[in-house]
Amino acid sequence: MNKGRNMNVPMLDLVVQYKPLENNIKEIVDDVFLSKKFINGPEVTKLEKILAEYCHCKYAVGVSSGTDALLISLMALDIGYGDEVITTPFTFFATAGSIFRVGAKPVFVDIDPKTYNINPELIEEKINENTKAIIPVHIFGQCAEMDIINDIAQKYNLNVIEDAAQAIGSEYWGRRAGSLGDVGCFSFYPSKNLGACGDGGIVTTNDETLMDRLKAFRQHGSTSSYIHKFVGGNFRLDTIQAAVLLEKFPYLEEWHKGRQKNADYYNEHLKDVVITPYVESYNRMIYNQYTIRTPKRDELQDKLNESNIGNAIYYPVPLHLQECFAYLGYKAGALPESEKAANEVLSIPIYPELTNEQKDYVIQSIKKCIK
Ligand SMILES: *Cc1c(COP(=O)(O)O)cnc(C)c1O
């Protein structure tokens, strides 16, 4: 009866993922040491090729993080002082932080309360002559409404930068995340579905000129040694990170399927207890997060903490209400759906290696608290 008492379900368990790959990963890291090609090694080029193809794109450019993927995309698209970029406030900080860092102004648009993605109906009213781009975020691993967003972008001649940090392998009407805008930005932060052993990221595009610019910006804007056409930065992906990612990549689809299976199981058992994730029929969701929603969120979080069940609030404070963006003038109530979601969402463990006992324990604990 008290079987669950000693159970412990972490939010993510990267050791169970690592164990079967341990020998191969150690070997490949050793190879990088022996080759001494720590910077711009052949593994980086190989990973770029494989991930471009995986994301249905012609090109991919490895970079130092998902944050830097966003930053370098804005730089390569020549977005800066005086420009405005439209995005969602219900995302990780980097999305808006990158806009600020190139000198542009983040303009926040409220979300669709069902998918938590930017509400495309509310974008057009925020466009003015300074607007240069839209950054939709494929939040939790579900693509934003890209056809509508692209139509708006085309009408006003704006660039579209996908923040696909949580969405490697996600699909929208059969098209992959990263191929749905001008550029796609991915993160290899360890908790993403394809995680490195440190920081890393990649930018995808079908535009050759843009790819050349991204490659230049990643190395201080140089197009050949010591010749600088632009001012870029050091935004390179380490060879060791690329090597580890190449070892992990063949398992990615299997891991996605594991997450989807877990999500199906949770959906079935939790749908009458809390609001379970809503996925549009034409979307392939890869569940970087499995996020439930309930007005009793804080109570539920306490209960899960007591029961040793990992959980997290993504995101507790929408970006328009962050202190660093106070100068933009948003007040509480300005973007009500984002603010309401921030008070009601809770993400629970969804990683592919979860056992049935663990999932049942999570479900039972939630039911005990809510019913
Ligand atoms: C993780 C994440 C980023 C940033 O990626 P890093 O690799 O941590 O810099 C950006 N946007 C979103 C939506 C993310 O989830």
The ligand as a Tripos MOL2 file, in Angstrom:
@<TRIPOS>MOLECULE
LIG
   15    15     1     0     0
SMALL
NO_CHARGES

@<TRIPOS>ATOM
      1 C1         16.6130   26.6230  -23.6120 C.3       1 LIG1
      2 C2         15.9760   27.7420  -24.3170 C.ar      1 LIG1
      3 C3         16.7100   28.8020  -24.8750 C.ar      1 LIG1
      4 C4         18.1660   29.0300  -24.5990 C.3       1 LIG1
      5 O1         18.9910   27.9720  -24.8770 O.3       1 LIG1
      6 P1         20.4180   27.8790  -24.1310 P.3       1 LIG1
      7 O2         21.1040   26.7890  -24.8860 O.co2     1 LIG1
      8 O3         20.1480   27.5340  -22.7130 O.co2     1 LIG1
      9 O4         21.1030   29.1750  -24.2660 O.co2     1 LIG1
     10 C5         16.0400   29.7470  -25.6180 C.ar      1 LIG1
     11 N1         14.7180   29.6970  -25.7980 N.ar      1 LIG1
     12 C6         13.9750   28.7110  -25.2580 C.ar      1 LIG1
     13 C7         12.5030   28.6970  -25.5150 C.3       1 LIG1
     14 C8         14.5640   27.7130  -24.4890 C.ar      1 LIG1
     15 O5         13.8070   26.7590  -23.9560 O.3       1 LIG1
@<TRIPOS>BOND
     1     1     2 1
     2     2     3 ar
     3     2    14 ar
     4     3     4 1
     5     3    10 ar
     6     4     5 1
     7     5     6 1
     8     6     7 2
     9     6     8 1
    10     6     9 1
    11    10    11 ar
    12    11    12 ar
    13    12    13 1
    14    12    14 ar
    15    14    15 1
@<TRIPOS>SUBSTRUCTURE
     1 LIG1         1 GROUP 0 **** ****
